[in-house]
Amino acid sequence: MPGARTIGNGESGGRAASASAAVDIAPLLDTGRWTAYQKFVTALSALAVIFDGFDIQILGFAVPSLMKEWGLGRPAFGPVLALGLAGMAVGSPLAGYWGDRYGRRPALIGCLVVFGLATLATSFVDSVVGLGVLRFVTGLGTGGALPNVSALVAEFAPLRRRPLAVKLTIVCVPLGGMLGGLIAAQVLPAYGWRVLYQIGGVAPLAFAALLWLLLPESPRLLVQNRRSWPTLERLLQRIGRPVPPGSAFEDAGERQVSDRAPIRALLGPNHVRDTAGLWIAFLFCLGSIYLIFGWLPTLLTSQGVSVAAASEALAIFNVGGVIGVLVWAALITRFGSRGPLLTGALAAAGSALLILLVPVTAGGGSTLMLTALALSGMFANAVQTAMYALAAHVYPTAIRASGVAYAAAVGRVGGIFSSIFGATIIGMGAGAYWGFVAISMVIAFVGLSLVGRHFPAVRNADAAKGR
């Protein structure tokens, strides 16, 4: 959608209505029902994130098998995991800028194609170098998908449903990891890691073709280009917000951003406090979670747990995440985001330490260990996914995808460090591993406490209508 940020470009004539006669889409989108078509867009976006979550975690499932097949130790794969996160750190702001400038739809579809092709190509590599290069390319795609999904879903949902809509899509990161763990537990022992990568590559490519046919562009981007107004008019009809034929449009509810450079706007006086808090929270929360995504199966196999059981343990961590995301979506909708997020961060730190108190059974995880992992996954993933929704709420349309993307990129920097030093941390024992997770979540708590523009609570009918 070239020129999405240039308001007023395009033809004049029949649609050159005066500003006073223009239809303001802010109340149309921010109030009213969450219609079936809006839910359909949310569902499409959520399915895209499932593939993203699978491919983000796929190397963590495969590392024990790769170590055995290639005769390499744990430290050899730390740089590979870090390269994947470096790709995500680069891909997030690039795709975020592309999404803000040219549209959420092409940016998201492009990201799916990139990480699908790279994941499929990985199934043919025979060296750590090739694995690392393709992991970086995979990261470019997986890192760029989430910011554009968050922005797209936030811009389709009514204000009172926005936290729920965004979290229902981001919950698919742990859901993708959960499904990936269940698939890996069956595929790795029977067919090996190459088939796992082939599954992880073909599925997103097929889904990208489906999105090309079915996924619409964000209405809040369409309003910014006069040439897109006929498309916006048809889209509003499908959403259930019909407008008179030939209408002109404006988005009067948006905070305006005069600076075209996203990073300057993010660090400007209107957003610097929120940006600083989000970046601290993302840095340490994602750093701890990627330590789990990338190294938990390896930690458990070093303690005598089988490869299949270690994959199932990571899947259980993600199951807890799915539950936590849904529970926290309800809590944030009811009470606002500040209290639930701060409580969740401290609970995530405590649950990480709780895992040290439960036994690990040789060959497989004990029931107590799996329960503790599910609890840890519930709190950690609830906080992580809510931060994406919070970032999408904090920033206006013109820098929304970039704002989410830069925060996610900072988070991936934390993941890079945890990936590089993950093998060393495992070598120091389980206490150091889970202690690192706990300390990181406490620091994330500090970052979240700095954010000033949290979601408000929805306590009554007036607030529910967005007033």
Secondary structure, 3 states (H helix, E strand, C coil): CCCCCCCCCCCCCCCCCCHHHCEEHHHHHHCCCCCHHHHHHHHHHHHHHHHHHHHHHHHHHHHHHHHHHHCCCHHHHHHHHHHHHHHHHHHHHHHHHHHHHHCHHHHHHHHHHHHHHHHHHHCCCCCHHHHHHHHHHHHHHHHHHHHHHHHHHHHHCCHHHHHHHHHHHHCHHHHHHHHHHHHHHHHHHHHCHHHHHHHHHHHHHHHHHHHHHHCCCCHHHHCCCHHHHHHHHHHHHHHCCCCCCCCCEECCCCCCCCCCCHHHHHCCCCCHHHHHHHHHHHHHHHHHHHHHHHHHHHHHHHCCECHHHHHHHHHHHHHHHHHHHHHHHHHHHHHCCHHHHHHHHHHHHHHHHHHCCCCCCCECCCHHHHHHHHHHHHHHHHHHHHHHHHHHHHCCHHHHHHHHHHHHHHHHHHHHHHHHCHHHHHHCCHHHHHHHHHHHHHHHHHHHHHCCCCCCCCCCHHHHCCC
